[in-house]
Amino acid sequence: MDDLYANIRKDVKTGHDKALTVIIAGILVLAAVVLIVGGWVVGYNRRFKVFVKNLSNSTTYAYENESLIAEMDGRYYKISADNMYGIYSYITFNKSGKESRSIPEGEPIVLSYGDGSVLKLWDQPDAQRANGYSLFLQYTDTRGRDYCYINYKMTLETIRTRYLMYDNIEVDE
């Protein structure tokens, strides 16, 4: 009976440990990727909500104080209440955009809200769009934080023609 166990070698590995190790490592890597991507998505959504909230606060301030001034083509315009909320609604309606830090070339349209916040708008060249442009916006809140987005569903021309060219008063700055 003693010889029965003598033929069993304790140091032989069957290879199952290696496969299990690879599977566990793969699961850990996949979990890390999911957490990182999920964290970025949640962070992006949170940053966009903060941007919308701050833009809303600036719009409300400008409405209450009649202080929204647009600089366009070297001229200054006091923006009417209807146009003010039109701009806000147009920008926030789609609730989409791609974050970006590369500012387009050219002169932006600058909206100063009177509370220290500023919204700059550019045409962003985009060959995939029928008109060749998307809207690039850079909002600087009252604390100096910048939020930059490219929105592929909007154009600067729409903001210019709907909300900046009519029913506003030209002022000297």
C-alpha positions, 0 to 999 in steps of 0.5 A, spaced: 500 500 500 505 504 501 507 504 493 501 506 491 502 513 493 509 513 491 508 514 484 504 521 485 509 527 484 507 533 488 511 538 484 507 537 477 503 542 475 497 541 470 496 547 466 490 549 469 493 554 474 496 558 468 489 558 464 486 561 471 491 566 472 490 569 465 482 569 465 483 573 472 488 578 469 483 579 463 477 580 468 481 585 472 484 589 466 477 589 463 474 591 470 479 597 470 477 599 463 470 599 464 471 603 471 476 608 467 471 609 461 465 610 466 468 615 470 470 619 464 463 619 462 460 620 468 465 626 469 463 629 462 456 629 464 457 632 470 462 638 467 456 639 462 451 640 467 455 645 471 456 648 464 449 649 463 447 651 470 452 656 470 450 659 463 443 659 466 445 663 472 449 668 467 443 668 463 438 670 469 443 675 471 443 678 465 436 678 464 435 681 471 440 687 470 439 688 462 446 687 461 448 682 456 452 685 451 454 682 444 460 684 440 460 682 433 464 685 427 467 690 431 460 693 434 456 692 440 449 690 441 445 690 448 441 683 447 434 683 448 430 679 453 427 674 448 434 673 444 437 672 450 433 666 452 433 664 445 441 663 445 441 660 452 435 655 449 439 654 442 445 652 446 442 647 451 437 644 447 441 639 444 445 637 450 450 634 446 457 636 444 464 634 444 469 637 449 475 641 446 481 645 448 483 647 441 480 654 439 478 655 432 482 661 428 478 667 427 474 672 431 469 670 435 462 673 437 463 675 444 457 675 449 459 678 456 453 677 461 455 683 466 457 678 472 464 677 469 462 671 465 463 671 457 461 666 452 465 666 445 462 663 439 466 661 433 464 657 426 468 650 427 470 648 420 467 641 419 467 638 412 462 632 414 456 638 415 452 640 409 454 647 410 461 646 412 461 648 419 459 646 427 459 651 433 465 652 437 463 655 444 468 657 450 464 659 456 468 662 462 464 662 468 464 667 474 470 664 477 474 663 471 473 656 469 473 655 462 468 650 458 469 648 451 465 644 446 464 643 439 456 642 437 455 638 431 448 640 430 448 648 431 451 653 427 454 660 429 450 663 423 443 660 426 445 664 432 447 670 428 441 671 424 436 669 429 438 672 435 443 677 434 441 681 428 434 683 430 431 686 436 437 688 439 440 695 440 447 698 438 451 701 443 457 704 444 462 700 448 
